[in-house]
């Protein structure tokens, strides 16, 4: 199957001098993300902190530009990155499959998010999952699994 995708570099080079500040910010981020892929084979290939920065960017962008023409797309970017930061990806799980222990990288990124982006929905979510995991001995217990499932279903 063939799926057309935008070449954000070409769009940005042509449109940048002619667009609104919101559209310029959008194109800049889309170009950055296209040039710095986050995913490969179901796994996260950038640092979780970089992924958190992207999630925070989209949350802020959506808050500052509620009537943006491509809001459906930008909200999807915000929700998807936030979801992956709390639930992991197929080949980058939040926990060790054998021991069920929460991965150190996820513990660190949840603390990073709370420290760098206080007051955001992203920080609220990171605080909630971190507190639950801490209360469960940093293991993916049934309670943690249920929380992650419910979060995924809502987002």
C-alpha positions as CSV (number, residue, x, y, z in Angstrom):
1,X,0.0,0.0,0.0
2,X,1.1,3.6,-0.6
3,X,0.4,6.4,1.7
4,X,1.3,10.0,0.7
5,X,3.1,12.0,3.4
6,X,3.9,15.7,3.5
7,X,7.4,16.8,2.9
8,X,7.5,19.3,5.7
9,X,10.9,20.7,4.6
10,X,9.5,21.7,1.2
11,X,6.3,23.1,2.7
12,X,8.3,25.1,5.2
13,X,10.7,26.5,2.7
14,X,7.9,27.6,0.4
15,X,5.4,28.9,3.0
16,X,7.4,30.1,5.9
17,X,7.7,33.8,4.8
18,X,4.0,33.9,4.0
19,X,2.2,32.4,7.1
20,X,0.9,33.3,10.5
21,X,3.1,32.8,13.6
22,X,1.0,29.8,14.7
23,X,1.4,28.1,11.3
24,X,5.1,28.9,11.3
25,X,5.4,27.3,14.8
26,X,3.4,24.3,13.5
27,X,5.6,23.9,10.4
28,X,8.8,24.3,12.4
29,X,7.8,21.5,14.8
30,X,6.5,19.2,12.0
31,X,9.8,19.7,10.1
32,X,11.8,19.0,13.3
33,X,9.9,15.9,14.0
34,X,10.1,14.6,10.4
35,X,13.9,15.2,10.4
36,X,14.2,13.5,13.9
37,X,12.1,10.4,13.8
38,X,10.9,9.2,17.2
39,X,9.8,5.7,16.2
40,X,11.3,2.6,14.6
41,X,9.8,-0.9,14.5
42,X,7.4,-0.1,17.3
43,X,10.0,1.3,19.6
44,X,11.0,4.8,20.8
45,X,14.4,5.8,19.3
46,X,14.8,9.2,20.9
47,X,15.3,9.9,24.5
48,X,12.1,9.9,26.6
49,X,13.0,13.5,27.7
50,X,12.9,14.6,24.0
51,X,9.5,12.8,23.6
52,X,8.3,14.7,26.7
53,X,9.4,18.0,25.2
54,X,7.4,17.2,22.1
55,X,4.4,16.3,24.2
56,X,4.7,19.6,26.1
57,X,5.1,21.5,22.9
58,X,1.9,20.2,21.4
59,X,0.0,20.7,24.7
60,X,1.2,24.4,24.8
61,X,0.5,24.9,21.1
62,X,-3.1,23.6,21.5
63,X,-3.7,25.8,24.5
64,X,-2.3,28.9,22.8
65,X,-4.0,28.2,19.4
66,X,-7.5,26.7,20.1
67,X,-8.9,27.7,16.7
68,X,-5.9,26.5,14.6
69,X,-6.9,25.1,11.3
70,X,-5.3,21.7,11.9
71,X,-6.4,21.3,15.5
72,X,-7.5,17.8,15.0
73,X,-4.0,16.8,14.0
74,X,-2.2,18.8,16.7
75,X,-4.5,17.4,19.4
76,X,-3.7,13.9,18.2
77,X,0.0,14.6,18.4
78,X,-0.5,15.9,22.0
79,X,-2.6,12.9,23.0
80,X,-0.4,10.3,21.3
81,X,2.9,11.5,22.8
82,X,1.4,11.8,26.3
83,X,-0.1,8.3,26.0
84,X,3.3,6.8,25.0
85,X,5.0,8.5,27.9
86,X,2.8,6.7,30.4
87,X,2.1,3.4,28.5
88,X,5.3,3.0,26.5
89,X,5.4,1.5,23.0
90,X,5.4,-2.0,21.7
91,X,9.2,-2.3,21.7
92,X,9.7,0.3,24.5
93,X,7.5,-0.9,27.4
94,X,7.3,1.0,30.6
95,X,8.3,-2.2,32.5
96,X,10.5,-5.2,32.4
97,X,8.4,-8.1,30.9
98,X,10.1,-10.7,33.2
99,X,10.1,-8.9,36.5
100,X,7.3,-6.4,35.9
101,X,9.5,-3.7,37.4
102,X,8.9,-0.2,36.0
103,X,11.8,0.8,33.8
104,X,14.3,3.4,35.2
105,X,14.0,5.5,32.0
106,X,10.2,6.0,32.6
107,X,10.7,6.8,36.3
108,X,13.2,9.4,35.3
109,X,11.1,10.9,32.6
110,X,8.0,11.2,34.8
111,X,10.1,13.1,37.3
112,X,11.6,15.2,34.5
113,X,8.1,16.1,33.2
114,X,6.9,17.2,36.7
115,X,10.0,19.3,37.3
116,X,10.1,20.9,33.8
117,X,6.4,21.3,33.0
118,X,4.5,21.9,36.2
119,X,0.9,22.9,35.8
120,X,0.5,21.1,32.5
121,X,-1.8,18.2,31.8
122,X,1.3,16.2,31.0
123,X,2.8,16.8,34.4
124,X,-0.5,15.9,36.1
125,X,-0.6,12.6,34.2
126,X,3.1,11.9,35.0
127,X,2.5,12.6,38.6
128,X,-0.5,10.3,38.7
129,X,1.2,7.3,37.1
130,X,4.4,7.8,39.1
131,X,2.5,8.0,42.4
132,X,0.5,4.9,41.5
133,X,3.7,3.0,40.5
134,X,5.5,4.1,43.7
135,X,2.6,2.9,45.8
136,X,2.7,-0.5,44.0
137,X,6.5,-0.9,44.7
138,X,7.5,0.3,41.2
139,X,5.9,-2.8,39.7
140,X,3.4,-3.2,37.0
141,X,0.6,-4.7,39.1
142,X,-3.0,-5.2,38.1
143,X,-3.8,-1.7,39.5
144,X,-1.1,-0.1,37.2
145,X,-2.2,-2.2,34.2
146,X,-5.8,-1.2,34.8
147,X,-4.8,2.5,35.1
148,X,-2.8,2.3,31.9
149,X,-5.7,0.6,30.0
150,X,-8.2,3.1,31.2
151,X,-5.9,6.0,30.3
152,X,-5.4,4.5,26.8
153,X,-9.2,4.1,26.4
154,X,-9.8,7.8,27.4
155,X,-7.1,9.1,25.1
